[in-house]
Amino acid sequence: MKVKKADGSLEDFKVEKIETAIVKAGGSRELAKQISQEVAKVFANKELVESKEIRKEVLARLQAMDRATYASWLDFDKKRGKK
């Protein structure tokens, strides 16, 4: 599967990128692994997915499972000017 990034470029889907982002936001490795695997399953049958779709799925799970990490992720996005 390919991921279309915000700048229009394409890259291979890598579950590790989701895991790394969650850990950087303060989530545990176990939580990161669980969420990344769930998100990978959501998009398993797609050939192309937009990065914003992946972000939406990750954030929905973080909001339900770890509000502190969810808030940290949003704070980081805000500092980068992302909505």
C-alpha positions as CSV (number, residue, x, y, z in Angstrom):
1,M,0.0,0.0,0.0
2,K,1.1,3.5,-0.7
3,V,0.6,6.6,1.4
4,K,-0.1,10.0,-0.2
5,K,1.5,12.6,1.9
6,A,0.2,16.2,2.3
7,D,2.8,17.5,-0.2
8,G,1.5,15.0,-2.8
9,S,4.5,12.6,-2.6
10,L,4.0,8.9,-2.2
11,E,5.7,6.5,0.1
12,D,5.2,2.9,1.2
13,F,3.0,2.4,4.2
14,K,5.1,1.5,7.3
15,V,3.4,0.5,10.5
16,E,6.6,1.5,12.3
17,K,6.0,5.2,11.5
18,I,2.7,5.1,13.4
19,E,4.3,3.3,16.3
20,T,7.1,5.9,16.5
21,A,4.7,8.8,16.3
22,I,2.6,7.4,19.2
23,V,5.7,6.8,21.4
24,K,7.0,10.3,20.7
25,A,3.6,11.7,21.8
26,G,4.0,9.8,25.1
27,G,2.2,6.5,24.5
28,S,3.6,3.2,25.6
29,R,5.2,0.8,23.1
30,E,2.3,-1.6,23.7
31,L,-0.3,1.0,23.0
32,A,1.6,2.1,19.9
33,K,1.8,-1.5,18.6
34,Q,-1.9,-2.1,19.2
35,I,-3.1,1.1,17.5
36,S,-0.8,0.7,14.6
37,Q,-1.9,-2.8,13.9
38,E,-5.6,-1.8,14.2
39,V,-5.0,1.1,11.7
40,A,-3.1,-1.2,9.3
41,K,-6.1,-3.5,9.3
42,V,-8.5,-0.6,8.5
43,F,-6.6,0.2,5.3
44,A,-5.3,-3.4,4.4
45,N,-7.5,-3.6,1.3
46,K,-6.5,-0.2,-0.1
47,E,-3.8,0.4,-2.6
48,L,-3.5,4.1,-1.8
49,V,-4.4,6.0,1.4
50,E,-3.9,9.6,2.3
51,S,-1.8,10.4,5.4
52,K,-4.7,12.5,6.8
53,E,-6.9,9.4,6.8
54,I,-4.2,7.5,8.8
55,R,-3.9,10.4,11.2
56,K,-7.7,10.5,11.7
57,E,-7.8,6.8,12.6
58,V,-4.8,7.1,14.9
59,L,-6.3,10.1,16.7
60,A,-9.7,8.5,17.1
61,R,-8.1,5.5,18.9
62,L,-5.8,7.7,21.0
63,Q,-8.7,9.8,22.1
64,A,-10.6,6.6,23.3
65,M,-7.6,4.8,24.8
66,D,-5.1,7.4,26.1
67,R,-6.3,10.9,26.4
68,A,-2.9,12.3,27.6
69,T,-1.1,11.0,24.5
70,Y,-4.0,12.3,22.4
71,A,-3.6,15.7,23.9
72,S,0.2,15.6,23.4
73,W,-0.2,14.7,19.8
74,L,-2.6,17.6,19.2
75,D,-0.3,20.0,21.0
76,F,2.6,18.9,18.7
77,D,0.4,19.3,15.6
78,K,-0.6,22.8,16.8
79,K,3.0,23.9,17.2
80,R,3.7,22.7,13.7
81,G,0.7,24.6,12.4
82,K,-1.2,21.4,11.5
83,K,-5.0,21.1,12.0
